[in-house]
């Protein structure tokens, strides 16, 4: 049998500590599998087995090379459920709030993505950065230009990554140079769905930017697309900022709430991902749970733009599907570890204690479940795609010193989440192929 340590064909084996989740630790005592001396077996880009080294080693054919990562931790690759690849070049741009930030930085930056060469260059850097930070799947906003989507999917497909992306739909309250029409936005989106959705590991997301930048006609057509292609994704923003909420109320005075605008147009369903969800009420949360629409929490971005604090307690009371996201460029880091750090602090400020086990769940299986991809990505069940990362508790002097003094899995994970960053990711694998190796 072919042995290939970096390709995605043949049999591969990796020895390290292994961690993956089977349930949400907030609601289940037996929510994860932890193998301090573990073995991950991959065959043709998919997980064949994951468990204790002592129990699995004899199942390997004689002569199989085992990649030795002892002293390190292997987890499923991180899943970032809300990020804007065109905003890579404007990350860390100063502004007093969301709406002036969009006008001053976001829209001028996105204008450049009508140029396929520019879009392709940014897509390459963006994906390099994701993989360097251990993110193997993301739900990605492109721009209003179909060229931006083509560039992104072309680069992602070349790397055989599991990615979700879509063309932004935006036909009002934006500069003329970024404006489509209700009809052209729907037509271009449908063309991209037909070309890219389920092509290899690529998946399409219908992407109205947010309610204020779409007319009722565009929202109607977006909802019709969502019904016509029920296995596509839908992604948008909701209830991020109080000024934005007030704006939506003025634009849609008949709607019960901001979320109700989307509900009215048939946009609440499985595979619908709503970013932020800070200023929802319990009726909104109940509706999200009922429709299996998911929340993408963006703590770094919410703090950076002063938008507010996500309410874990109220969301959990309604069992709303939750996931974690960086929201670059409002977010200030591509690292999901640094995003966990901010999520922990946001939760504490709101009176909730967020254990490290749950933070890692939200960044892996929580994302997969929110995206209706459990069994495909997010953990190490047999047959899942072999997207995984190798985390190094010795990556920095401070992290090494703290890790050496941990006496439980929770303490170790907490140290990784609070002290870790891109340097903590020693290697990243997608479909069994090594796509990033840290340079020491």
MARSE-515003 format. One record per residue (C-alpha): residue in one letter; chain; x, y, z. Coordinates in nm, 3 decimals. Each point is the difference from the previous one (the first is absolute). Example, Ala and Ser with C-alpha at 12.3 -4.5 7.8 and 13.67 -1.06 7.14 Angstrom:
% MARSE-515003
residu | chaine | px | py | pz
A | A | 1.230 | -0.450 | 0.780 .
S | A | 0.137 | 0.344 | -0.066 .
This chain:
% MARSE-515003
residu | chaine | px | py | pz
X | A | 0.000 | 0.000 | 0.000 .
X | A | 0.130 | 0.342 | -0.092 .
X | A | 0.135 | 0.205 | 0.290 .
X | A | -0.018 | 0.373 | -0.046 .
X | A | 0.071 | 0.242 | 0.283 .
X | A | -0.107 | 0.315 | -0.181 .
X | A | -0.234 | -0.107 | -0.282 .
X | A | -0.361 | -0.105 | 0.039 .
X | A | 0.025 | -0.349 | -0.150 .
X | A | 0.089 | -0.319 | 0.178 .
X | A | 0.026 | -0.073 | 0.369 .
X | A | 0.136 | 0.250 | 0.252 .
X | A | 0.038 | -0.024 | 0.378 .
X | A | 0.066 | 0.269 | 0.259 .
X | A | 0.095 | -0.053 | 0.364 .
X | A | -0.079 | 0.280 | 0.246 .
X | A | -0.253 | 0.092 | 0.264 .
X | A | -0.341 | 0.002 | -0.171 .
X | A | -0.308 | 0.204 | 0.085 .
X | A | -0.332 | 0.022 | -0.178 .
X | A | -0.361 | 0.058 | 0.098 .
X | A | -0.317 | -0.204 | -0.029 .
X | A | -0.234 | 0.248 | 0.173 .
X | A | -0.019 | 0.349 | 0.148 .
X | A | 0.168 | -0.003 | 0.345 .
X | A | -0.254 | 0.257 | 0.120 .
X | A | -0.276 | -0.261 | -0.019 .
X | A | 0.172 | -0.341 | 0.014 .
X | A | 0.242 | -0.147 | 0.254 .
X | A | 0.146 | -0.245 | -0.252 .
X | A | 0.064 | 0.249 | -0.275 .
X | A | 0.351 | -0.078 | -0.120 .
X | A | 0.259 | -0.268 | -0.066 .
X | A | 0.347 | 0.058 | 0.142 .
X | A | 0.295 | -0.232 | -0.065 .
X | A | 0.314 | 0.116 | 0.175 .
X | A | 0.210 | -0.239 | -0.210 .
X | A | -0.213 | -0.025 | -0.311 .
X | A | 0.015 | -0.116 | -0.358 .
X | A | -0.181 | 0.160 | -0.293 .
X | A | -0.022 | -0.221 | -0.309 .
X | A | -0.085 | 0.163 | -0.332 .
X | A | -0.070 | -0.176 | -0.328 .
X | A | -0.056 | 0.176 | -0.332 .
X | A | -0.066 | 0.332 | 0.168 .
X | A | -0.254 | -0.127 | 0.253 .
X | A | 0.015 | -0.112 | 0.360 .
X | A | 0.024 | -0.377 | 0.031 .
X | A | 0.039 | -0.018 | 0.378 .
X | A | 0.092 | 0.212 | 0.302 .
X | A | 0.074 | -0.134 | 0.347 .
X | A | 0.264 | -0.121 | 0.241 .
X | A | 0.335 | -0.077 | -0.159 .
X | A | 0.034 | -0.324 | 0.196 .
X | A | -0.333 | -0.127 | -0.131 .
X | A | 0.035 | 0.109 | -0.364 .
X | A | 0.369 | -0.049 | -0.078 .
X | A | -0.037 | -0.368 | -0.088 .
X | A | -0.269 | 0.082 | -0.256 .
X | A | 0.259 | 0.173 | -0.219 .
X | A | 0.149 | -0.204 | -0.285 .
X | A | 0.358 | -0.101 | 0.067 .
X | A | 0.243 | 0.269 | -0.105 .
X | A | -0.247 | 0.290 | 0.023 .
X | A | 0.183 | 0.321 | 0.084 .
X | A | -0.140 | 0.181 | 0.303 .
X | A | 0.048 | 0.377 | 0.021 .
X | A | 0.110 | 0.061 | 0.359 .
X | A | -0.160 | 0.311 | 0.151 .
X | A | 0.030 | -0.108 | 0.362 .
X | A | 0.000 | 0.297 | 0.235 .
X | A | -0.249 | 0.173 | -0.228 .
X | A | -0.380 | -0.004 | -0.029 .
X | A | -0.195 | -0.092 | -0.313 .
X | A | -0.352 | 0.140 | -0.033 .
X | A | -0.236 | 0.043 | -0.295 .
X | A | 0.076 | 0.311 | -0.203 .
X | A | -0.164 | 0.318 | 0.117 .
X | A | -0.322 | 0.113 | -0.169 .
X | A | -0.048 | 0.377 | -0.039 .
X | A | -0.366 | 0.067 | -0.080 .
X | A | 0.024 | 0.369 | -0.093 .
X | A | 0.286 | 0.177 | -0.175 .
X | A | 0.048 | 0.249 | -0.288 .
X | A | 0.294 | -0.083 | -0.225 .
X | A | -0.007 | 0.338 | -0.183 .
X | A | 0.054 | 0.176 | 0.334 .
X | A | 0.341 | -0.162 | 0.053 .
X | A | 0.183 | 0.316 | -0.103 .
X | A | -0.205 | 0.232 | 0.224 .
X | A | 0.022 | -0.197 | 0.323 .
X | A | 0.075 | 0.225 | 0.299 .
X | A | -0.149 | 0.314 | -0.155 .
X | A | -0.113 | 0.265 | 0.252 .
X | A | -0.361 | 0.121 | 0.011 .
X | A | -0.248 | 0.110 | 0.269 .
X | A | -0.256 | -0.267 | -0.089 .
X | A | -0.136 | -0.252 | -0.250 .
X | A | -0.171 | 0.232 | -0.248 .
X | A | 0.283 | 0.257 | -0.040 .
X | A | 0.247 | -0.292 | -0.018 .
X | A | -0.192 | -0.141 | -0.296 .
X | A | -0.009 | 0.336 | -0.180 .
X | A | 0.361 | 0.097 | 0.064 .
X | A | 0.185 | -0.329 | -0.048 .
X | A | -0.213 | -0.294 | -0.102 .
X | A | -0.171 | 0.124 | -0.311 .
X | A | 0.310 | 0.163 | -0.158 .
X | A | 0.203 | -0.315 | 0.066 .
X | A | -0.264 | -0.227 | -0.155 .
X | A | -0.013 | 0.210 | -0.315 .
X | A | 0.331 | -0.150 | -0.116 .
X | A | -0.143 | -0.353 | -0.025 .
X | A | -0.144 | 0.053 | -0.347 .
X | A | 0.360 | -0.073 | -0.106 .
X | A | 0.049 | -0.379 | -0.013 .
X | A | 0.376 | 0.027 | 0.045 .
X | A | -0.037 | 0.207 | 0.317 .
X | A | -0.270 | -0.232 | 0.133 .
X | A | 0.216 | -0.303 | -0.066 .
X | A | 0.304 | 0.146 | 0.173 .
X | A | -0.202 | 0.088 | 0.310 .
X | A | -0.169 | -0.342 | -0.001 .
X | A | 0.338 | -0.173 | 0.002 .
X | A | 0.126 | 0.207 | 0.293 .
X | A | -0.331 | -0.042 | 0.184 .
X | A | 0.002 | -0.378 | -0.029 .
X | A | 0.368 | -0.017 | 0.099 .
X | A | -0.087 | 0.198 | 0.311 .
X | A | -0.297 | -0.219 | 0.090 .
X | A | 0.208 | -0.316 | -0.031 .
X | A | 0.287 | 0.152 | 0.197 .
X | A | -0.249 | 0.061 | 0.282 .
X | A | -0.147 | -0.351 | -0.019 .
X | A | -0.330 | 0.087 | -0.169 .
X | A | -0.092 | -0.265 | -0.256 .
X | A | -0.359 | 0.107 | -0.074 .
X | A | -0.154 | 0.348 | -0.012 .
X | A | -0.323 | 0.167 | -0.107 .
X | A | 0.133 | 0.281 | -0.215 .
X | A | -0.148 | 0.324 | -0.132 .
X | A | 0.130 | 0.107 | -0.338 .
X | A | -0.103 | 0.334 | -0.156 .
X | A | -0.285 | 0.098 | -0.230 .
X | A | 0.221 | -0.094 | -0.297 .
X | A | -0.037 | -0.356 | -0.136 .
X | A | 0.372 | 0.018 | -0.081 .
X | A | 0.076 | 0.002 | 0.373 .
X | A | -0.188 | -0.327 | 0.048 .
X | A | 0.167 | -0.162 | -0.300 .
X | A | 0.341 | 0.098 | 0.133 .
X | A | -0.071 | -0.134 | 0.346 .
X | A | -0.144 | -0.335 | -0.105 .
X | A | 0.272 | -0.050 | -0.261 .
X | A | 0.269 | 0.037 | 0.266 .
X | A | -0.187 | -0.208 | 0.258 .
X | A | -0.067 | -0.278 | -0.250 .
X | A | 0.366 | -0.012 | -0.097 .
X | A | 0.082 | -0.072 | 0.367 .
X | A | -0.291 | -0.246 | 0.043 .
X | A | -0.140 | 0.191 | 0.297 .
X | A | -0.355 | -0.027 | 0.140 .
X | A | -0.116 | 0.359 | -0.040 .
X | A | -0.332 | 0.184 | -0.021 .
X | A | -0.023 | 0.336 | -0.178 .
X | A | -0.237 | 0.230 | -0.182 .
X | A | -0.042 | 0.321 | -0.197 .
X | A | -0.128 | 0.287 | 0.210 .
X | A | -0.345 | 0.124 | -0.111 .
X | A | -0.036 | 0.375 | 0.052 .
X | A | -0.234 | 0.224 | -0.200 .
X | A | -0.043 | 0.312 | 0.219 .
X | A | 0.162 | 0.211 | 0.274 .
X | A | 0.347 | -0.059 | -0.137 .
X | A | 0.227 | 0.169 | -0.254 .
X | A | -0.108 | -0.028 | -0.363 .
X | A | 0.324 | -0.186 | -0.080 .
X | A | -0.106 | -0.286 | 0.231 .
X | A | -0.366 | -0.014 | -0.090 .
X | A | -0.171 | -0.280 | -0.187 .
X | A | -0.375 | -0.023 | -0.066 .
X | A | -0.253 | -0.238 | 0.147 .
X | A | -0.010 | -0.188 | -0.330 .
X | A | 0.373 | 0.002 | -0.079 .
X | A | 0.091 | -0.099 | 0.355 .
X | A | -0.232 | -0.300 | -0.012 .
X | A | 0.103 | -0.098 | -0.354 .
X | A | 0.373 | 0.018 | 0.073 .
X | A | -0.046 | -0.189 | 0.327 .
X | A | -0.191 | -0.277 | -0.176 .
X | A | 0.268 | -0.029 | -0.270 .
X | A | 0.265 | -0.036 | 0.272 .
X | A | -0.211 | -0.259 | 0.184 .
X | A | -0.025 | -0.209 | -0.315 .
X | A | 0.372 | 0.021 | -0.064 .
X | A | 0.146 | -0.037 | 0.348 .
X | A | -0.242 | -0.150 | 0.252 .
X | A | 0.115 | -0.353 | 0.090 .
X | A | 0.279 | 0.016 | -0.257 .
X | A | 0.265 | -0.200 | 0.183 .
X | A | 0.009 | 0.140 | 0.352 .
X | A | -0.143 | 0.341 | -0.090 .
X | A | -0.342 | 0.111 | 0.129 .
X | A | -0.200 | 0.311 | -0.085 .
X | A | -0.161 | 0.252 | 0.235 .
X | A | -0.274 | 0.239 | -0.112 .
X | A | 0.132 | 0.326 | 0.148 .
X | A | -0.217 | 0.310 | 0.043 .
X | A | 0.243 | 0.225 | 0.186 .
X | A | -0.252 | 0.120 | 0.256 .
X | A | -0.358 | 0.122 | -0.013 .
X | A | 0.077 | 0.374 | -0.038 .
X | A | 0.197 | -0.055 | -0.322 .
X | A | -0.270 | -0.206 | -0.173 .
X | A | -0.335 | 0.117 | -0.129 .
X | A | -0.307 | -0.205 | 0.078 .
X | A | 0.014 | -0.126 | -0.359 .
X | A | 0.353 | -0.130 | 0.050 .
X | A | -0.085 | -0.163 | 0.332 .
X | A | -0.298 | -0.165 | -0.168 .
X | A | 0.220 | -0.143 | -0.275 .
X | A | 0.263 | -0.113 | 0.250 .
X | A | -0.270 | -0.188 | 0.191 .
X | A | -0.123 | -0.156 | -0.324 .
X | A | 0.353 | -0.117 | -0.078 .
X | A | 0.028 | -0.148 | 0.349 .
X | A | -0.319 | -0.199 | -0.061 .
X | A | 0.100 | -0.106 | -0.352 .
X | A | 0.340 | -0.125 | 0.120 .
X | A | -0.069 | -0.132 | 0.352 .
X | A | 0.341 | -0.164 | 0.042 .
X | A | 0.184 | 0.327 | -0.056 .
X | A | 0.101 | 0.222 | 0.290 .
X | A | -0.132 | 0.344 | 0.083 .
X | A | 0.211 | 0.252 | 0.188 .
X | A | -0.063 | 0.354 | 0.118 .
X | A | 0.031 | 0.237 | 0.295 .
X | A | -0.260 | 0.073 | 0.266 .
X | A | -0.028 | 0.212 | 0.315 .
X | A | 0.368 | 0.088 | 0.021 .
X | A | -0.021 | 0.364 | 0.104 .
X | A | -0.272 | 0.219 | 0.157 .
X | A | 0.027 | 0.265 | -0.272 .
X | A | -0.039 | -0.271 | -0.261 .
X | A | -0.304 | -0.145 | 0.180 .
X | A | -0.163 | 0.344 | 0.007 .
X | A | 0.076 | 0.045 | -0.370 .
X | A | -0.167 | -0.331 | -0.084 .
X | A | -0.305 | 0.100 | 0.204 .
X | A | -0.033 | 0.317 | -0.207 .
X | A | 0.037 | -0.191 | -0.328 .
X | A | -0.234 | -0.286 | 0.092 .
X | A | -0.253 | 0.152 | 0.242 .
X | A | -0.244 | -0.292 | -0.031 .
X | A | 0.252 | -0.261 | 0.113 .
X | A | -0.022 | -0.118 | 0.361 .
X | A | 0.378 | -0.003 | 0.027 .
X | A | 0.317 | 0.014 | -0.211 .
X | A | 0.003 | -0.380 | -0.022 .
X | A | -0.365 | 0.001 | -0.102 .
X | A | 0.097 | 0.184 | -0.320 .
X | A | 0.192 | -0.308 | -0.115 .
X | A | -0.266 | -0.238 | 0.128 .
X | A | -0.265 | 0.183 | -0.204 .
X | A | 0.196 | -0.076 | -0.318 .
X | A | 0.054 | -0.369 | 0.076 .
X | A | 0.364 | 0.022 | 0.101 .
X | A | -0.015 | -0.190 | 0.328 .
X | A | 0.078 | -0.365 | -0.052 .
X | A | 0.273 | -0.261 | 0.052 .
X | A | 0.331 | 0.123 | -0.148 .
X | A | -0.090 | 0.364 | 0.070 .
X | A | 0.281 | 0.171 | 0.193 .
X | A | -0.069 | 0.329 | 0.178 .
X | A | 0.302 | 0.199 | 0.114 .
X | A | 0.004 | 0.187 | 0.335 .
X | A | -0.355 | -0.037 | 0.141 .
X | A | 0.079 | 0.231 | 0.292 .
X | A | -0.320 | 0.202 | 0.013 .
X | A | -0.255 | -0.280 | -0.037 .
X | A | -0.286 | -0.069 | 0.238 .
X | A | -0.126 | -0.337 | 0.123 .
X | A | -0.263 | -0.022 | -0.274 .
X | A | 0.279 | 0.037 | -0.257 .
X | A | 0.210 | -0.266 | 0.170 .
X | A | -0.293 | -0.240 | 0.018 .
X | A | -0.060 | 0.050 | -0.372 .
X | A | 0.365 | -0.073 | -0.077 .
X | A | -0.015 | -0.324 | 0.196 .
X | A | -0.331 | -0.097 | -0.162 .
X | A | 0.132 | 0.051 | -0.353 .
X | A | 0.351 | -0.142 | 0.070 .
X | A | 0.151 | 0.332 | -0.103 .
X | A | 0.341 | 0.048 | 0.160 .
X | A | 0.188 | 0.276 | 0.180 .
X | A | 0.352 | 0.097 | -0.094 .
X | A | 0.151 | 0.174 | 0.303 .
X | A | 0.267 | 0.256 | -0.082 .
X | A | 0.146 | 0.117 | 0.334 .
X | A | 0.316 | 0.163 | -0.132 .
X | A | -0.191 | 0.207 | -0.254 .
X | A | -0.273 | 0.090 | 0.249 .
X | A | 0.257 | 0.135 | 0.244 .
X | A | 0.199 | 0.180 | -0.270 .
X | A | -0.306 | 0.183 | -0.136 .
X | A | -0.160 | 0.047 | 0.342 .
X | A | -0.311 | -0.185 | -0.115 .
X | A | -0.088 | -0.182 | 0.322 .
X | A | 0.032 | -0.330 | 0.187 .
X | A | -0.154 | -0.324 | -0.120 .
X | A | -0.241 | -0.151 | 0.255 .
X | A | 0.100 | -0.365 | 0.046 .
X | A | -0.253 | -0.064 | 0.275 .
X | A | -0.306 | 0.103 | -0.203 .
X | A | 0.120 | -0.180 | -0.313 .
X | A | 0.066 | -0.321 | 0.194 .
X | A | -0.340 | 0.021 | 0.168 .
X | A | -0.156 | -0.032 | -0.346 .
X | A | 0.258 | -0.255 | -0.126 .
X | A | 0.092 | 0.219 | -0.296 .
X | A | 0.274 | -0.157 | -0.218 .
X | A | 0.322 | 0.190 | 0.079 .
X | A | 0.333 | 0.030 | -0.177 .
X | A | 0.305 | 0.225 | 0.019 .
X | A | 0.146 | 0.238 | -0.257 .
X | A | 0.278 | 0.253 | -0.047 .
X | A | -0.193 | 0.245 | -0.223 .
X | A | 0.316 | 0.134 | -0.161 .
X | A | 0.031 | 0.293 | -0.079 .
X | A | -0.221 | 0.126 | 0.286 .
X | A | 0.171 | -0.270 | 0.200 .
X | A | 0.366 | 0.070 | 0.060 .
X | A | 0.146 | -0.350 | -0.032 .
X | A | -0.033 | -0.303 | -0.226 .
X | A | 0.080 | -0.222 | 0.300 .
X | A | -0.287 | -0.197 | 0.148 .
X | A | 0.210 | -0.043 | 0.315 .
X | A | 0.014 | 0.375 | 0.045 .
X | A | -0.371 | 0.012 | -0.078 .
X | A | -0.061 | -0.251 | 0.283 .
X | A | 0.194 | 0.234 | 0.228 .
X | A | -0.240 | 0.284 | -0.083 .
X | A | -0.306 | -0.226 | 0.023 .
X | A | 0.098 | -0.099 | 0.352 .
X | A | 0.020 | 0.365 | 0.106 .
X | A | -0.327 | 0.094 | -0.170 .
X | A | -0.172 | -0.286 | 0.181 .
X | A | 0.147 | 0.105 | 0.336 .
X | A | -0.111 | 0.360 | -0.049 .
X | A | -0.352 | -0.132 | -0.058 .
X | A | 0.005 | -0.218 | 0.310 .
X | A | 0.070 | -0.333 | -0.174 .
X | A | 0.301 | -0.223 | 0.061 .
X | A | 0.118 | -0.161 | -0.324 .
X | A | 0.214 | -0.313 | 0.055 .
X | A | 0.282 | -0.070 | -0.242 .
X | A | -0.159 | -0.328 | -0.102 .
X | A | -0.302 | 0.189 | -0.125 .
X | A | 0.213 | 0.256 | -0.181 .
X | A | 0.174 | -0.280 | -0.192 .
X | A | -0.338 | -0.162 | -0.068 .
X | A | -0.137 | 0.327 | -0.144 .
X | A | 0.305 | 0.031 | -0.227 .
X | A | -0.029 | -0.358 | -0.133 .
X | A | -0.311 | -0.217 | 0.030 .
X | A | -0.217 | 0.300 | 0.095 .
X | A | 0.084 | 0.159 | -0.333 .
X | A | -0.060 | -0.325 | -0.188 .
X | A | -0.338 | -0.051 | 0.167 .
X | A | -0.103 | 0.359 | -0.065 .
X | A | 0.085 | -0.057 | -0.366 .
X | A | -0.179 | -0.340 | -0.013 .
X | A | 0.336 | -0.165 | -0.074 .
X | A | 0.037 | -0.232 | 0.300 .
X | A | 0.148 | -0.326 | -0.125 .
X | A | 0.176 | 0.183 | -0.283 .
X | A | 0.227 | 0.234 | 0.198 .
X | A | 0.041 | 0.105 | 0.363 .
X | A | 0.100 | -0.326 | 0.171 .
X | A | 0.178 | -0.332 | -0.053 .
X | A | -0.289 | -0.238 | -0.060 .
X | A | 0.079 | -0.268 | -0.258 .
X | A | -0.058 | 0.130 | -0.351 .
X | A | 0.036 | 0.370 | 0.086 .
X | A | 0.227 | 0.208 | -0.218 .
X | A | 0.349 | 0.007 | 0.150 .
X | A | 0.029 | 0.372 | 0.074 .
X | A | 0.210 | 0.032 | 0.315 .
X | A | 0.262 | 0.211 | 0.171 .
X | A | 0.298 | -0.062 | 0.225 .
X | A | 0.017 | 0.235 | 0.299 .
X | A | 0.330 | 0.052 | 0.182 .
X | A | -0.022 | 0.080 | 0.373 .
X | A | 0.371 | 0.093 | -0.016 .
X | A | -0.047 | 0.256 | -0.279 .
X | A | 0.105 | 0.304 | 0.206 .
X | A | 0.203 | 0.026 | 0.320 .
X | A | -0.296 | 0.121 | 0.205 .
X | A | -0.239 | -0.263 | -0.139 .
X | A | 0.260 | -0.271 | 0.060 .
X | A | 0.050 | 0.112 | 0.360 .
X | A | -0.374 | 0.012 | 0.069 .
X | A | -0.072 | -0.329 | -0.179 .
X | A | 0.264 | -0.181 | 0.204 .
X | A | -0.195 | 0.092 | 0.313 .
X | A | -0.345 | -0.115 | -0.114 .
X | A | -0.151 | -0.303 | 0.170 .
X | A | -0.318 | -0.056 | -0.206 .
X | A | -0.119 | 0.011 | -0.360 .
X | A | -0.214 | 0.305 | 0.082 .
X | A | 0.304 | 0.190 | 0.131 .
X | A | 0.206 | -0.090 | -0.306 .
X | A | -0.271 | 0.110 | -0.241 .
X | A | -0.056 | 0.317 | 0.198 .
X | A | 0.370 | 0.085 | -0.028 .
X | A | -0.009 | -0.063 | -0.375 .
X | A | -0.309 | 0.220 | -0.041 .
X | A | 0.121 | 0.288 | 0.216 .
X | A | 0.369 | -0.002 | -0.094 .
X | A | -0.002 | -0.156 | -0.346 .
X | A | 0.004 | 0.153 | -0.347 .
X | A | 0.119 | -0.094 | -0.350 .
X | A | 0.335 | -0.114 | 0.141 .
X | A | -0.180 | -0.273 | 0.192 .
X | A | -0.103 | -0.173 | -0.324 .
X | A | 0.290 | -0.229 | -0.089 .
X | A | -0.170 | -0.149 | -0.306 .
X | A | -0.331 | 0.005 | -0.184 .
X | A | -0.145 | -0.282 | -0.211 .
X | A | -0.291 | 0.014 | -0.246 .
X | A | -0.147 | -0.326 | -0.135 .
X | A | 0.309 | -0.177 | 0.133 .
X | A | 0.248 | 0.229 | -0.177 .
X | A | 0.237 | 0.226 | 0.188 .
X | A | -0.086 | 0.358 | -0.103 .
X | A | 0.199 | 0.189 | 0.261 .
X | A | 0.316 | -0.072 | 0.197 .
X | A | 0.120 | 0.253 | 0.254 .
X | A | 0.346 | 0.136 | -0.065 .
X | A | 0.190 | -0.009 | 0.331 .
